């Protein structure tokens, strides 16, 4: 398991930091339609023959030794990306006004940091859109990007069908104490946030 | 020494004595008001370079005014029917100075000579901001000191230093009564305004008792604290009237009349069906106990108005409104620069202040109002001086609105800060150089270069997330989605005056930090003369109490 230091200082381990924007900028239609995909926006219960509720991928990067495991869970309009190797999870909420919100959970500490709309861009949403294939009803077996940091390969390892497991993944994190990122500076005496302040935290890349 | 020069220097010395006399009413000698004797005419000519100079004249006038105030000054105990406490969260001395210059430059002046609304107040002093257990403080401890008269620990609300932060069991027996509660008992109307969440530390310290500032709603609390009977901060706000009446048997108060700020999520159940029309989240509420506190508040005050947007605010009839709870945002309200981007609209701090006073002054017994500009602090944490200064300027506008709406003979207005930030004003820019710009030295037209050969800005931060060039971005918090950039950047082609520019920071940190230096206290109205010198921050409570006889009035009501 990674140490707190490694996790907080190691934002570059987030898969969508791997220059995913190189792909997304080539696909303006995808950018424009992200989160409008029925599979993502409705958990696919209504539009697909089989409910699409989750998947497990491995991500390998040409210039990196380690392979990262990523669990993706869908619940109604929300997406939860879990990185078990990092003990970090990210909840993406499309927002009632169409402006996505991010909550990043730290499983070892059972804490979370909330980002307000417009403070982040939602690359994971765009990525999920592509991982769900053209019809939004099946997880693609493999997706390869030729990014600036080298070739990245997403390989499907498992399709999650157990809705209870999906619900549990969400519920577990929703019990964590969370705080707005804007409030971190007012929590210097909190050991968790003090670590964040001192070490620095690299959030997902914004373009 | 030549006799003429001696006489001239005596004249100047006496003028200076007048300036110093403001500190002690017993030795006032308003010498500058007396016409010079015939034998001194030549002496006056000798110092004409001084006395004919506009700087000299203006300062002398100020001195004469101060001397007159000191001469006529009488102790103003109990003369303040109304008390308004403005708190610029994070508005340290350098922030006040920079905001003053920026406002002046926005008005077309050079800037440095400009005066913010509260800079015109006749009395000022300093407050030492440290918490009992912290050299550099936080808002919870500092605001508790200002509201209760007792310094306490960092991170706790309305309780003394015997508290163990986060331990619910240590709250009982350590609660502090606040100026707002005392005013309420005394029969005054009460109000709290904030551009932060209304459950955030500063506003919370006016009404709540909590072992942790972050217990804003029940979902923020550990289960053992809930089981032990501690109440979350939002619940304490809605139950304020009942809680206060339970604390002092036999009293009958009518609750906080005006509540305006952000933070709806702490008042609503975690259920999308309770979303407000301008919710930004799929599920706006955070509460896991199923309670809708907006509904509970409305049930307590059926004639009261619950509003969430600009339209409701505009429709408020201040003559007939008894109670109002306005929660304009799911979390904090927007920065002043970003206010126009809100879905349902948000009023400015000055508009909220004006409307609050119109409601509160319906009570002939007077009122207590706390107004917080809560997001100066947040923009500094984000390392964006432009947006922090614009919020400070809006605070100054709110103070002016209060001055305009009240009578200085019966209303004490205090403007202060809970703590400062590590923003500095440095380099050697020429007079009138843009306060947000790059340093251009006296006599030069090009930016001065530092030892590394690069231009630098007048304003920088000691620590934080560092440089950003985000153009005309109006939300300082966008910085949290970007990697930290510490140290120097080539600013040659960067517009450092834009709202999206974030200043360079020396020490990399995920969030810029508070500072530990003193903050200013600016006062106007009865009791203002008590604000002088360097004070412990908790003195502010005692000045408000003295000026308004709050405790005495409340004691008279208690059975």
Interface residues (C-beta under 8 A of the other chain):
Chain A: X11 X76 X77 X78 X93 X94 X95 X96 X97 X99 X101 X115 X116 X117 X118 X119 X120 X121 X177 X178 X179 X180 X181 X182 X183 X184 X185 X186 X187 X188 X189 X190 X196 X197 X198 X199 X200 X201 X202 X203 X204 X205 X206
Chain B: X134 X136 X138 X139 X154 X155 X165 X200 X201 X213 X214 X220 X222 X272 X275 X278 X279 X280 X281 X282 X283 X284 X331 X332 X343 X377 X378 X381 X382 X475 X477 X478 X480 X481 X482 X483 X484 X508 X509 X510 X511 X512 X513 X514
